[in-house]
C-alpha cells in the first residue's frame, strides 16, 4: 500500500462545504463551527489520514471529536464561572442606580413640602414614631 500525499486544496473543494455544514449542525454557532473546521484541516495537514479512499469518513470523525472537545470545554468553563462568580446576592447595577435616583427624587419631594407636613413625614417614616405620637 502506497501512501499518497494529502492534497489540501482538492480535499477542501470536495469536502469543505459538507464539513462546514456538519459543524454548524453539531455546534449551533457559525463562529465556533468555523473554528472546529479549521482545526480539522490543521490536523489533516499535520497528520494526514493513511488512506485517501476514506478521507470523508476520517474528516467527519475528526470533526465530531473536535466538536465534542469544544462542547466539553464550554460546559467546563460555564461550570467554573458558576462556581467562581455566583450571582446570588449580586444586584444588577441598573437596579441599584434606579433605586438611588428614586431615593433622591423622594427626598426632594419631601423637602419641597410645607414645614408641618415635612416634619410629620420625617417623624413617621424616618424616626419610626406612631401617628398618635406625632399628633
N, C-alpha and C positions, 0 to 999 in steps of 0.2 A: 504494500500500500504506500503510495507516494503522497506526501502532504503538499497541497497546493498553498501558495501564499494567500493570505487574506486580502481580498480586494475590497477595500472600504467603499470606494465610490460606487462600484457595482452593487454591493450589498445595501448601501444607503438607498439607491434608486429602487431596488427590488423590494426591500423590506421596511424602509424608513417610515412610510405613511401608516402602514398597518401597525407597526411597533408603537408609533406615537399615539394612534387611536386606542390601542390596548392600554397604554399607560394612562391616558385620560380616563378611561373607564375604571381602571383599578384605583387610581388615586383621587379622582374627582376634582382635580385642580390642575389647570394647564401649566402653571409655572413649575409645580412640583413634578408633573409628568415630563416636562421638558428636561428637568434635571435628571430624572430617572433614565430617560432615553439616552441622554448624553453619557451617563455612567455606563450604560450597556455598551455603547460604541467604544468607549475608552477601554473597557475590559476586553472587548473583541480585538482591539488593536494591540493591546499589551500581551494578551494571551489568547490567540485565536483558537477557534474550535479545531479539532483534529480532522473532522470530516465535513467537507463542503456540501455534501448532499443533504445533511440535516441541519443546515445553518439556520433555517427559520425556527425550528424547534429549540435550537440552542439559544437563539436570541430571545425567544418567548420565555423560556425557563429562566434565563438570566434576568430578564425584565421583572418577572414575578418575584424573584429573590430580592432584587433591588427595591421594588415597591414594598415588599414585606418589611425589609430593613428600615425604610423610610417611615412607614406607619408605626413600627415599634418605637422608633426614635421619637416620633411625635407624641405617642402615648406616654413614654417615659418623661419627656420634657413637660407635658401637661401635668403629670402626677407630681413631679418635683416642684413645679410652680404652685400647685395647690398646697403642698406641704410647706414651702418656704414663705409664701405670701398669702396667708389665709385672709379672706375678705370679711370675716366676722368682725364686727366692731369698727370696721373702717368705713367712715362716712364719705359719701360722694362729695367732692369738692364743690360742685354746683349747688347741692342741697345746703351745705354749710353757708355759702355765700348768700343764698336766697334768705335763709333764716336770719343772718346778720343784717341784711338790708331791711327785712320786715321789722326787726327789733328797733333799728334806727328810726324807721317811719313811725312806729308805735310811740316811742319816746318823744318824738317831735310833735305828734298829735296830742299826747297828754300834756306836754309843756305848753301847747297853744291854748289849753282850756283856761277858764277863769280860775282864780286862786282857790275858791272854796271847792270847786269840782276836782281840780287837780290834786288838792290835799286829800280829799276823800278817796280818790282812786289810789293815790300813793299809799295811804294808810291801809286800805283794804288789801291791795294786791302785793305790795312790796314789804309792808310791815306785818301782814297777816292778821290785822285786827278784824274783829267781827263787826257787822253793821251796827249792832247795838252800842259797841264801844266807840265807834266813830260818831254816832249820833250824840 
